[in-house]
Structures are given as structure tokens and as C-alpha cells.
Amino acid sequence: EDRAEVEAAMAASRPDRRPYGFEARFLRADGAWRWMRISVNPRFAGDGVFLGYVGMSFDTTETREALDALEQQERRQTFLLDLADTLRDLTSPEAVIAEVERALGVELGADRIGYGVIDQERGTVSMTRDWTTGVVSAEGEFSLAELGEELISDLANGQLIRIPDVETDPRTRDALEVFHRLETRALIRAPVIRGGELRAFLYAHHSTVRDWTPVETLLLQDVALRTWTEVERTRAEAEVRESEERFRAIADTAPVLIWVTQ
């Protein structure tokens, strides 16, 4: 990927015997790719005859990685702050879920984003209305076995799930029929644990094999931890409003008793 830039730097300077430099990735003898900053200068004899070039290289991999990590951290924080600002104005759990799924789907470039709500007593997972692009919806109720009981067990233990290919992971081998029907080949799941129990999980699906990056996985986890609180907040507020409306309805229709004393 870097070759065109390197060739352009050489082509712009070598014909005139001028110094030049560039940064590119080089394959080291041990098989590792490293970022190198190259500085090249022409060499001339005392009579001005061109003798060739002499160059020096500096390994800048750690600097590059540090800058990339900082950029990714800033982008993640910006995304989370913007999402929090948007959710603050929403008043229903359905609206919160829909906005979280949409924003996260666009940010990750996933094919499906959704929540799974766990009912351990019934042994079911209720998949909420999801955000999709180009794939079928996963909305509906599934048994724990259908979505991979081992995955649910790992989630209950607080583990973050990252699977590049459901066909090769032993935890999803028995659930392939459902994943094929849902056009899902890769997935990540982040648990939502309340009171020591697995209440739900936030997931991202992709229709092709995908090696999810640690940054993508961490973002899903951050969103899961922060936004489920908003879901619970709006759900509680909705229940309070419904109770108040029922009380007012009863009060409006109740007979009025008037006591007259003499």
C-alpha cells in the first residue's frame, strides 16, 4: 500500500540528484511489519561527480502506534459524548434502543446491531427490534441453545465475545442453523450485568468473516455499559407516567361524596 508514495518521492528527487525522505512499512527479517522513516542524501566526489546515495532509517512504529491509539481514543470519546447528548432528550426505551443501534451500526460499519434480553427462568433470549443494513432482522424470541448456550454462559461470567467466524468457533458450532438463517458470519457481544445477573447483551453482526479490532470491541462494550442505564431510566419514567395517567383516570371517574354537617 505504501509503494506508490515511495516511488513518487523517489521520482520527484532522484533525476535532479536531490535529497528526499518518506515513511513506509517494511517487512523485517523476523516477519514483523515496521514503520520506518527514511532519509536519503546524494553523494558527490570532490569534482562533483555523482557517486550514489546514502540513507538512514529510523523505526517509528511505536510513535505511530501511540498516535493511532490516541486518535482512536479521542474518536471513541467523541462518539460516546455525542450519543449521550442525544439519548438525554429521548423519553422512551424504544427510542433509546433505536438510536443506540443506528449510531453504533454506522460507526462500526456492521450489518446488524441489536439487544438481546435474557430470561434465565424461561431459558429464552428476546431479540429487540434491530438496526440492519442488507440483512434480515433478528427480532424475535430464541432459546438459549439456538444462540449458543456457551456464549450465554461466557456472557454471564462477564466475558466479552468476539468471533471472526461462527463456523470455526466451537461455541457457535451447534447454533450454525440460526446464524445461517440470520445471515451472520461474524459477531461481537457485550454483556449487561445488573445485580450479579446477566440481564441483556448488545451485539454486532456481520454477514462475512470479519476480524473485529480491539477498538471496535471496546466501543461496543462502552456503549453497552453506558446506554442500558438510559434504557432502564426511560422505562422507569414511562412506568411512572402510566401510573399517574391511571390514577388521574380513576380520580376523574370516581364519585364525589359531599358531607354536610349541621
Disulfide bonds with the S-S distance in Angstrom:
none
